[in-house]
Amino acid sequence: MPAKSAAQQKAAGAALSAKRGDTKKSALKGASREMYDSMSESQLEDFAETKRKGLPEHKSKTKH
């Protein structure tokens, strides 16, 4: 599943880096910390490899 925003793609990249041991888990905050805890490495790869071109910086919030 591709990322829906550039911010989501960046957070996935940070979480993936921590999963692989390249950065410390303690350095993660917010969405990247949640992604680290709840997603597998392959799921994070799918989000992180999304190209940022054409993505909004942040996903728009919708009312339900």
N, C-alpha and C positions, 0 to 999 in steps of 0.2 A: 504494500500500500504506500503510495507516495505521500510526502508531507503536503499539507494544505497551505502552509505559509513558510516564509523564510525563517521566522523565529522558531517554528516547530522543527525545521530542518537543522538549525544550529543547535538546538537543545538535544536533538537526537545524536548529533555528532559528538557533543560533549559527553553524553551518557555512554556512547559507544567507546569513546576513548577510555573512560573509566572502567568499563567492562573488560577491556583488553589489557588493563593495567598500565596504560600510558600516562594517565593522570590519576590523582587520588580521589576516591569517592567523597572525601570530606570537602573537596573543592566544588562539588556540585551544589546547586541551589535551585529551588523552584521546580519548574517543569522538567529540567534535566535530571534532578534527583528522583522525581516521581517516575520518569521513564526508565531510569536505571533499575529501580525496584520492581517495576511491573512488566517490563518487556524483555524478551530474549535478545541475544546478540543478533540473530538473523532478522528479527523485527526492526531493531535499531538500524541495521544496515540498510534495510528498505527505505526507511525514513531519511537517513543521512545521505544516501546517494542521490536523492532527488535534486535535480538542477534548480537553482534559485531563480533563473531568468523567467520572468513572467509570473512569479509567485508574489502575492501581497506580502508586505512585511509582517502583518499580523492577520490572523483569521478574523473575519468579521463575526460579531456576536449576533445570533438570531433569537428572536423572542418566540416562545412556544405558547 
